[in-house]
Amino acid sequence: MNAFNILIAGVGGQGVLLTSKIIAEAALLQGLDVKQSEVHGMAQRGGSVLSQVRFGDQVFSPIVAEGEADLLIGFEPLETARYLHFLREDGIVVYNTRPIGTIGVSIGKEAYPQDIHDTIKKHASKVHPFDATNVAVEVGEKRAVNLVLMGAVLRFLPLKESVVDEAITNSVPKKVLDINRKAFLAGKAKNI
């Protein structure tokens, strides 16, 4: 299998790093070579967070080159738009439509673009937006947006659901495993 390249973008505290850990572990459980990289500025204070996961038969670098991402998972619209240039021509974007805004937006150094959804659709041909936050609220845990998105992107991943489920079990704390599994299944059921 050729390398499959994923970018996961969001804001600190949304679970970007846990999601990348789950995907990486699932790929390992499936017997694939995995490389992972992350960049987080003020990740625990609402700053921008980017994680890159690459897996396949043989992967040499954890870095996804511009124009090479097969899948961009966006936890927040503005963060999704920041990384569209990494997407390959036929790449897929799945993103949460609920804006949060980074520290820059919160302190007034940046303005949240009103046309952000149009911008995303203009720069990618396979775009799947949905309100993952609302789905997480419906299952009873607003903070489970990451597992909702994980369930939603499952159909685009060359990974077996059984290994993803095992990776979730291994990565999520036991006390919140049931609600996170419920969020994962709700995301999967969205049929985006």
GUVEXZA-336658 format. One record per residue: residue in one letter; chain; x, y, z of N, C-alpha, C in turn. Coordinates in Angstrom, 1 decimal, m for minus. Layout:
REM residues N
- A, A, X, Y, Z, X, Y, Z, X, Y, Z $
...
***
This chain:
REM residues 192
- M, A, 0.8, m1.2, 0.0, 0.0, 0.0, 0.0, 0.9, 1.2, 0.0 $
- N, A, 0.6, 2.2, m0.9, 1.3, 3.4, m0.9, 1.0, 4.2, 0.4 $
- A, A, 1.8, 5.2, 0.7, 1.5, 6.0, 1.9, 0.2, 6.7, 1.8 $
- F, A, m0.6, 6.6, 2.9, m1.8, 7.4, 3.0, m1.5, 8.5, 3.9 $
- N, A, m1.8, 9.8, 3.5, m1.4, 11.0, 4.2, m2.6, 11.7, 4.8 $
- I, A, m2.5, 12.0, 6.1, m3.6, 12.6, 6.8, m3.1, 13.8, 7.6 $
- L, A, m3.8, 14.9, 7.5, m3.6, 16.1, 8.3, m4.8, 16.2, 9.2 $
- I, A, m4.6, 16.5, 10.5, m5.6, 16.8, 11.4, m5.4, 18.1, 12.0 $
- A, A, m6.3, 19.1, 11.8, m6.1, 20.4, 12.3, m7.3, 20.9, 13.2 $
- G, A, m6.9, 21.6, 14.2, m7.9, 22.1, 15.1, m7.3, 23.1, 16.1 $
- V, A, m8.0, 23.3, 17.2, m7.6, 24.2, 18.3, m7.3, 23.4, 19.5 $
- G, A, m6.3, 23.8, 20.3, m5.9, 23.1, 21.5, m7.1, 22.8, 22.4 $
- G, A, m7.1, 21.5, 22.9, m8.2, 21.1, 23.7, m9.3, 20.4, 23.0 $
- Q, A, m9.2, 20.3, 21.7, m10.3, 19.6, 20.9, m10.1, 18.1, 20.7 $
- G, A, m8.9, 17.7, 21.1, m8.6, 16.2, 20.9, m7.9, 15.9, 19.6 $
- V, A, m7.3, 16.8, 19.0, m6.5, 16.6, 17.7, m5.4, 15.5, 18.0 $
- L, A, m4.7, 15.6, 19.1, m3.6, 14.7, 19.3, m4.1, 13.3, 19.6 $
- L, A, m5.2, 13.2, 20.4, m5.7, 11.9, 20.7, m6.2, 11.2, 19.4 $
- T, A, m6.8, 12.0, 18.5, m7.3, 11.5, 17.2, m6.2, 10.9, 16.4 $
- S, A, m5.1, 11.7, 16.3, m3.9, 11.2, 15.6, m3.3, 10.0, 16.2 $
- K, A, m3.3, 9.9, 17.5, m2.8, 8.7, 18.2, m3.7, 7.5, 17.9 $
- I, A, m5.0, 7.7, 17.8, m5.9, 6.6, 17.5, m5.6, 6.1, 16.1 $
- I, A, m5.5, 7.0, 15.1, m5.3, 6.6, 13.7, m4.0, 5.9, 13.6 $
- A, A, m2.9, 6.5, 14.2, m1.6, 5.9, 14.1, m1.6, 4.5, 14.7 $
- E, A, m2.2, 4.3, 15.9, m2.3, 3.0, 16.5, m3.1, 2.0, 15.7 $
- A, A, m4.2, 2.4, 15.1, m5.0, 1.6, 14.3, m4.2, 1.1, 13.1 $
- A, A, m3.4, 2.0, 12.5, m2.6, 1.6, 11.3, m1.5, 0.6, 11.8 $
- L, A, m0.9, 0.8, 12.9, 0.1, m0.2, 13.5, m0.5, m1.5, 13.7 $
- L, A, m1.7, m1.5, 14.3, m2.4, m2.8, 14.6, m2.8, m3.5, 13.3 $
- Q, A, m2.9, m2.8, 12.2, m3.2, m3.4, 10.9, m1.9, m3.8, 10.2 $
- G, A, m0.8, m3.6, 10.9, 0.5, m4.1, 10.3, 1.2, m3.1, 9.4 $
- L, A, 0.8, m1.9, 9.4, 1.4, m0.9, 8.5, 2.5, m0.1, 9.2 $
- D, A, 3.4, 0.4, 8.4, 4.4, 1.3, 8.9, 3.8, 2.7, 9.1 $
- V, A, 4.1, 3.3, 10.2, 3.4, 4.6, 10.6, 4.4, 5.6, 11.0 $
- K, A, 4.2, 6.8, 10.6, 5.0, 8.0, 11.0, 4.0, 9.1, 11.4 $
- Q, A, 4.4, 9.8, 12.4, 3.5, 10.8, 13.0, 4.3, 12.1, 13.4 $
- S, A, 3.7, 13.2, 13.2, 4.3, 14.5, 13.6, 3.2, 15.4, 14.1 $
- E, A, 3.6, 16.3, 15.0, 2.6, 17.2, 15.5, 3.2, 18.6, 15.8 $
- V, A, 2.4, 19.6, 15.6, 2.9, 21.0, 15.9, 1.7, 21.6, 16.7 $
- H, A, 2.1, 22.1, 17.9, 1.0, 22.7, 18.7, 1.6, 23.9, 19.4 $
- G, A, 1.1, 25.0, 19.0, 1.4, 26.3, 19.7, 0.3, 26.6, 20.7 $
- M, A, 0.7, 26.6, 22.0, m0.3, 26.9, 23.0, m1.4, 25.9, 22.9 $
- A, A, m1.1, 24.6, 22.7, m2.2, 23.6, 22.5, m3.2, 23.5, 23.6 $
- Q, A, m2.8, 23.8, 24.8, m3.7, 23.7, 25.9, m4.5, 25.0, 26.2 $
- R, A, m4.2, 26.0, 25.4, m4.8, 27.3, 25.6, m5.6, 27.8, 24.4 $
- G, A, m6.0, 26.9, 23.5, m6.8, 27.3, 22.4, m6.0, 27.7, 21.2 $
- G, A, m4.7, 27.4, 21.2, m3.9, 27.7, 20.0, m4.0, 26.7, 18.9 $
- S, A, m3.5, 27.0, 17.8, m3.6, 26.1, 16.6, m2.8, 24.8, 16.8 $
- V, A, m3.4, 23.7, 16.4, m2.8, 22.4, 16.6, m2.9, 21.7, 15.2 $
- L, A, m1.8, 21.1, 14.8, m1.7, 20.3, 13.5, m1.0, 19.0, 13.8 $
- S, A, m1.6, 17.9, 13.4, m1.0, 16.6, 13.5, m1.0, 16.0, 12.1 $
- Q, A, 0.1, 15.3, 11.8, 0.3, 14.6, 10.5, 0.5, 13.2, 10.8 $
- V, A, m0.3, 12.3, 10.1, m0.1, 10.9, 10.2, 0.0, 10.3, 8.8 $
- R, A, 1.1, 9.5, 8.6, 1.3, 8.9, 7.4, 1.5, 7.4, 7.6 $
- F, A, 0.8, 6.5, 6.8, 1.0, 5.1, 7.0, 0.9, 4.4, 5.7 $
- G, A, 1.5, 3.2, 5.6, 1.5, 2.4, 4.4, 2.5, 1.3, 4.6 $
- D, A, 2.9, 0.6, 3.5, 3.8, m0.5, 3.6, 5.2, 0.0, 4.1 $
- Q, A, 5.6, 1.1, 3.6, 6.9, 1.7, 4.0, 6.8, 3.2, 3.9 $
- V, A, 7.0, 3.8, 5.1, 6.9, 5.3, 5.1, 8.2, 5.8, 5.7 $
- F, A, 8.8, 6.8, 5.0, 10.2, 7.3, 5.5, 10.1, 8.5, 6.3 $
- S, A, 9.1, 9.4, 6.1, 9.1, 10.7, 6.8, 7.7, 10.9, 7.5 $
- P, A, 7.7, 11.6, 8.6, 6.4, 11.9, 9.2, 5.7, 13.1, 8.6 $
- I, A, 6.4, 13.8, 7.7, 5.9, 15.1, 7.2, 5.1, 14.9, 5.9 $
- V, A, 3.9, 15.4, 5.9, 3.1, 15.4, 4.7, 3.5, 16.6, 3.9 $
- A, A, 4.0, 16.4, 2.6, 4.4, 17.6, 1.8, 3.1, 18.3, 1.3 $
- E, A, 3.3, 19.6, 0.9, 2.2, 20.3, 0.3, 1.7, 19.6, m0.9 $
- G, A, 0.4, 19.6, m1.1, m0.2, 18.9, m2.2, m0.3, 17.4, m2.1 $
- E, A, 0.0, 16.8, m1.0, 0.1, 15.4, m0.9, m0.9, 14.7, 0.1 $
- A, A, m1.7, 15.5, 0.8, m2.6, 15.0, 1.8, m3.8, 14.3, 1.1 $
- D, A, m4.0, 13.1, 1.5, m5.2, 12.4, 1.0, m6.5, 12.8, 1.8 $
- L, A, m6.3, 13.2, 3.0, m7.4, 13.5, 3.9, m7.0, 14.6, 4.8 $
- L, A, m7.9, 15.6, 4.9, m7.7, 16.7, 5.9, m9.0, 16.6, 6.8 $
- I, A, m8.7, 16.4, 8.1, m9.7, 16.3, 9.1, m9.7, 17.6, 9.9 $
- G, A, m10.7, 18.5, 9.8, m10.7, 19.8, 10.4, m11.7, 19.8, 11.6 $
- F, A, m11.1, 20.1, 12.7, m12.0, 20.2, 13.9, m12.6, 21.6, 14.0 $
- E, A, m12.2, 22.5, 13.2, m12.7, 23.9, 13.3, m12.5, 24.5, 11.9 $
- P, A, m13.4, 25.3, 11.4, m13.3, 25.8, 10.0, m12.1, 26.6, 9.6 $
- L, A, m11.7, 27.5, 10.5, m10.6, 28.4, 10.1, m9.3, 27.5, 10.1 $
- E, A, m9.2, 26.6, 11.1, m8.0, 25.7, 11.1, m8.0, 24.8, 9.9 $
- T, A, m9.1, 24.4, 9.4, m9.2, 23.6, 8.2, m8.7, 24.4, 7.0 $
- A, A, m9.2, 25.6, 6.9, m8.8, 26.5, 5.8, m7.3, 26.7, 5.7 $
- R, A, m6.7, 26.8, 6.9, m5.2, 27.1, 7.0, m4.4, 26.1, 6.3 $
- Y, A, m4.9, 24.8, 6.2, m4.0, 23.7, 5.7, m4.5, 23.1, 4.4 $
- L, A, m5.4, 23.8, 3.7, m5.9, 23.3, 2.4, m4.9, 23.2, 1.4 $
- H, A, m3.8, 24.0, 1.4, m2.7, 23.8, 0.4, m1.9, 22.5, 0.5 $
- F, A, m2.2, 21.8, 1.6, m1.5, 20.5, 1.8, m2.3, 19.4, 1.0 $
- L, A, m3.5, 19.7, 0.7, m4.4, 18.7, 0.1, m4.0, 18.4, m1.3 $
- R, A, m4.0, 17.1, m1.7, m3.8, 16.7, m3.1, m5.0, 17.1, m3.9 $
- E, A, m4.9, 17.1, m5.2, m6.0, 17.5, m6.1, m7.3, 16.8, m5.8 $
- D, A, m7.2, 15.5, m5.6, m8.4, 14.7, m5.3, m8.6, 14.4, m3.8 $
- G, A, m7.9, 15.1, m3.0, m8.0, 14.9, m1.5, m9.4, 15.2, m1.0 $
- I, A, m9.6, 14.6, 0.2, m10.9, 14.8, 0.9, m10.8, 15.6, 2.1 $
- V, A, m11.8, 16.5, 2.3, m11.8, 17.3, 3.5, m13.1, 17.0, 4.3 $
- V, A, m13.0, 16.6, 5.5, m14.1, 16.4, 6.4, m13.8, 17.4, 7.6 $
- Y, A, m14.8, 18.3, 7.8, m14.6, 19.2, 8.9, m15.8, 19.6, 9.6 $
- N, A, m15.6, 20.0, 10.9, m16.6, 20.4, 11.8, m17.0, 21.9, 11.4 $
- T, A, m18.2, 22.2, 11.2, m18.6, 23.5, 10.8, m18.7, 24.5, 11.9 $
- R, A, m18.6, 24.1, 13.2, m18.8, 24.9, 14.3, m17.5, 25.7, 14.6 $
- P, A, m17.5, 27.1, 14.4, m16.3, 27.8, 14.7, m16.0, 28.0, 16.2 $
- I, A, m14.7, 28.0, 16.4, m14.2, 28.3, 17.8, m13.4, 29.5, 17.8 $
- G, A, m12.5, 29.6, 16.9, m11.6, 30.8, 16.8, m10.4, 30.5, 17.7 $
- T, A, m9.3, 30.9, 17.2, m8.0, 30.7, 18.0, m7.9, 31.9, 18.9 $
- I, A, m6.7, 31.9, 19.6, m6.4, 33.0, 20.5, m6.4, 34.3, 19.8 $
- G, A, m5.8, 34.3, 18.6, m5.8, 35.5, 17.8, m7.1, 36.1, 17.5 $
- V, A, m8.1, 35.3, 17.3, m9.5, 35.8, 17.1, m10.0, 36.3, 18.4 $
- S, A, m9.8, 35.5, 19.5, m10.3, 35.9, 20.8, m9.8, 37.2, 21.3 $
- I, A, m8.5, 37.5, 21.0, m7.9, 38.8, 21.5, m8.0, 39.9, 20.5 $
- G, A, m8.7, 39.6, 19.3, m8.9, 40.7, 18.3, m7.8, 40.9, 17.4 $
- K, A, m6.8, 40.1, 17.3, m5.7, 40.2, 16.4, m6.0, 39.7, 15.0 $
- E, A, m7.0, 38.8, 15.0, m7.5, 38.2, 13.7, m9.0, 38.4, 13.7 $
- A, A, m9.5, 38.5, 12.5, m11.0, 38.5, 12.4, m11.4, 37.1, 11.9 $
- Y, A, m12.5, 36.6, 12.4, m13.0, 35.3, 11.9, m13.7, 35.6, 10.5 $
- P, A, m13.2, 34.9, 9.5, m13.7, 35.2, 8.1, m15.2, 34.7, 8.0 $
- Q, A, m16.0, 35.5, 7.5, m17.4, 35.2, 7.4, m17.7, 34.2, 6.2 $
- D, A, m16.8, 34.2, 5.3, m16.9, 33.3, 4.1, m16.1, 32.1, 4.2 $
- I, A, m15.8, 31.6, 5.3, m14.8, 30.5, 5.5, m15.3, 29.2, 4.8 $
- H, A, m16.6, 28.9, 4.9, m17.1, 27.7, 4.3, m17.0, 27.8, 2.7 $
- D, A, m17.2, 28.9, 2.2, m17.1, 29.1, 0.7, m15.6, 29.0, 0.3 $
- T, A, m14.7, 29.5, 1.2, m13.3, 29.4, 0.9, m12.8, 27.9, 0.8 $
- I, A, m13.3, 27.1, 1.8, m13.0, 25.7, 1.8, m13.5, 25.0, 0.6 $
- K, A, m14.7, 25.2, 0.3, m15.4, 24.6, m0.9, m14.7, 25.0, m2.2 $
- K, A, m14.2, 26.2, m2.2, m13.5, 26.7, m3.4, m12.1, 26.0, m3.7 $
- H, A, m11.5, 25.6, m2.6, m10.1, 25.1, m2.7, m10.1, 23.5, m2.6 $
- A, A, m11.2, 22.9, m2.5, m11.2, 21.4, m2.5, m12.4, 20.9, m3.2 $
- S, A, m12.3, 19.8, m3.9, m13.5, 19.3, m4.7, m14.3, 18.3, m3.9 $
- K, A, m13.7, 17.6, m2.9, m14.4, 16.6, m2.1, m14.5, 17.1, m0.7 $
- V, A, m15.5, 17.9, m0.4, m15.7, 18.5, 0.9, m16.9, 18.0, 1.6 $
- H, A, m16.7, 17.6, 2.9, m17.8, 17.0, 3.7, m18.0, 17.8, 5.0 $
- P, A, m18.7, 18.9, 5.0, m18.8, 19.7, 6.2, m20.0, 19.1, 7.0 $
- F, A, m19.9, 19.2, 8.4, m21.1, 18.9, 9.2, m20.8, 19.4, 10.6 $
- D, A, m21.9, 19.6, 11.4, m21.7, 20.1, 12.7, m21.5, 19.0, 13.7 $
- A, A, m20.2, 18.6, 13.8, m19.8, 17.5, 14.7, m20.0, 17.9, 16.1 $
- T, A, m19.9, 19.2, 16.5, m20.2, 19.6, 17.8, m21.6, 19.3, 18.2 $
- N, A, m22.5, 19.5, 17.4, m23.9, 19.2, 17.6, m24.2, 17.7, 17.8 $
- V, A, m23.5, 16.9, 17.0, m23.6, 15.5, 17.2, m23.1, 15.0, 18.5 $
- A, A, m21.9, 15.6, 18.9, m21.3, 15.3, 20.2, m22.3, 15.7, 21.4 $
- V, A, m22.9, 16.8, 21.3, m23.9, 17.3, 22.3, m25.1, 16.3, 22.3 $
- E, A, m25.5, 15.8, 21.2, m26.6, 14.9, 21.1, m26.3, 13.6, 21.8 $
- V, A, m25.1, 13.1, 21.7, m24.7, 11.9, 22.4, m24.4, 12.0, 23.9 $
- G, A, m24.3, 13.3, 24.3, m24.2, 13.6, 25.7, m22.8, 14.0, 26.2 $
- E, A, m21.9, 14.3, 25.2, m20.5, 14.8, 25.6, m20.0, 15.7, 24.6 $
- K, A, m20.1, 17.0, 24.8, m19.7, 18.0, 23.9, m18.2, 17.9, 23.5 $
- R, A, m17.4, 17.4, 24.5, m16.0, 17.3, 24.2, m15.6, 16.1, 23.4 $
- A, A, m16.6, 15.3, 22.9, m16.3, 14.1, 22.1, m16.3, 14.4, 20.6 $
- V, A, m16.2, 15.6, 20.2, m16.1, 16.0, 18.8, m15.1, 15.2, 18.1 $
- N, A, m13.9, 15.0, 18.7, m12.9, 14.2, 18.0, m13.3, 12.8, 17.6 $
- L, A, m14.1, 12.1, 18.5, m14.5, 10.8, 18.2, m15.7, 10.8, 17.2 $
- V, A, m16.5, 11.9, 17.2, m17.5, 12.0, 16.2, m16.8, 12.1, 14.8 $
- L, A, m15.8, 13.0, 14.7, m15.1, 13.2, 13.4, m14.4, 11.9, 13.0 $
- M, A, m13.8, 11.2, 14.0, m13.2, 9.9, 13.7, m14.1, 8.9, 13.1 $
- G, A, m15.4, 8.8, 13.6, m16.4, 8.0, 13.1, m16.8, 8.4, 11.7 $
- A, A, m16.9, 9.7, 11.5, m17.3, 10.2, 10.1, m16.2, 10.0, 9.1 $
- V, A, m15.0, 10.0, 9.4, m13.9, 9.8, 8.4, m13.6, 8.3, 8.2 $
- L, A, m14.1, 7.4, 9.0, m13.8, 6.0, 8.9, m14.0, 5.5, 7.4 $
- R, A, m15.0, 5.9, 6.7, m15.3, 5.4, 5.4, m14.2, 5.8, 4.4 $
- F, A, m13.4, 6.8, 4.7, m12.4, 7.3, 3.8, m11.0, 6.7, 4.2 $
- L, A, m10.9, 6.0, 5.3, m9.6, 5.5, 5.7, m9.4, 4.1, 5.2 $
- P, A, m8.2, 3.7, 4.8, m8.0, 2.3, 4.4, m7.6, 1.5, 5.6 $
- L, A, m8.5, 1.6, 6.6, m8.2, 0.9, 7.9, m9.5, 0.1, 8.2 $
- K, A, m9.3, m1.1, 8.8, m10.5, m1.9, 9.2, m11.1, m1.2, 10.5 $
- E, A, m12.4, m1.3, 10.5, m13.1, m0.7, 11.7, m12.7, m1.4, 13.0 $
- S, A, m12.4, m2.7, 12.9, m12.0, m3.5, 14.1, m10.7, m2.9, 14.7 $
- V, A, m9.8, m2.6, 13.9, m8.5, m2.0, 14.4, m8.7, m0.6, 14.9 $
- V, A, m9.6, 0.1, 14.3, m9.9, 1.5, 14.8, m10.5, 1.4, 16.2 $
- D, A, m11.5, 0.4, 16.3, m12.1, 0.2, 17.6, m11.2, m0.2, 18.7 $
- E, A, m10.2, m1.1, 18.3, m9.2, m1.5, 19.3, m8.3, m0.4, 19.7 $
- A, A, m8.0, 0.5, 18.7, m7.1, 1.7, 19.0, m7.9, 2.6, 19.9 $
- I, A, m9.2, 2.8, 19.7, m10.0, 3.6, 20.6, m9.9, 3.1, 22.0 $
- T, A, m10.2, 1.8, 22.2, m10.1, 1.1, 23.5, m8.8, 1.3, 24.2 $
- N, A, m7.7, 1.2, 23.4, m6.4, 1.3, 24.0, m6.0, 2.8, 24.3 $
- S, A, m6.6, 3.8, 23.7, m6.2, 5.2, 23.8, m7.1, 6.0, 24.7 $
- V, A, m8.3, 5.7, 24.8, m9.3, 6.5, 25.5, m9.4, 6.0, 27.0 $
- P, A, m9.3, 6.9, 28.0, m9.4, 6.5, 29.4, m10.7, 5.7, 29.6 $
- K, A, m10.6, 4.7, 30.4, m11.7, 3.7, 30.6, m13.0, 4.4, 31.1 $
- K, A, m12.8, 5.5, 32.0, m14.0, 6.1, 32.5, m14.9, 6.9, 31.5 $
- V, A, m14.3, 7.2, 30.3, m15.0, 7.9, 29.3, m15.1, 7.1, 28.0 $
- L, A, m14.7, 5.8, 28.1, m14.7, 5.0, 26.9, m16.1, 4.8, 26.3 $
- D, A, m17.1, 4.5, 27.1, m18.4, 4.3, 26.6, m19.0, 5.5, 25.8 $
- I, A, m18.9, 6.7, 26.4, m19.4, 7.9, 25.7, m18.6, 8.2, 24.4 $
- N, A, m17.3, 7.9, 24.5, m16.5, 8.1, 23.3, m16.9, 7.1, 22.2 $
- R, A, m17.1, 5.9, 22.6, m17.5, 4.9, 21.6, m18.9, 5.3, 21.0 $
- K, A, m19.8, 5.8, 21.8, m21.1, 6.3, 21.3, m20.9, 7.4, 20.3 $
- A, A, m20.0, 8.3, 20.6, m19.7, 9.5, 19.7, m19.1, 9.0, 18.4 $
- F, A, m18.2, 8.0, 18.5, m17.6, 7.4, 17.3, m18.7, 6.8, 16.4 $
- L, A, m19.6, 6.0, 17.0, m20.7, 5.4, 16.2, m21.7, 6.4, 15.6 $
- A, A, m21.9, 7.5, 16.4, m22.8, 8.6, 15.9, m22.2, 9.3, 14.7 $
- G, A, m20.8, 9.5, 14.7, m20.1, 10.1, 13.6, m20.2, 9.2, 12.4 $
- K, A, m20.0, 7.9, 12.6, m20.0, 6.9, 11.6, m21.4, 6.9, 10.9 $
- A, A, m22.4, 7.0, 11.7, m23.8, 7.0, 11.2, m24.2, 8.2, 10.4 $
- K, A, m23.4, 9.3, 10.5, m23.8, 10.6, 9.8, m23.8, 10.4, 8.3 $
- N, A, m23.1, 9.5, 7.8, m23.1, 9.3, 6.3, m22.9, 10.5, 5.5 $
- I, A, m21.8, 11.2, 5.9, m21.5, 12.5, 5.2, m21.1, 12.3, 3.8 $
***
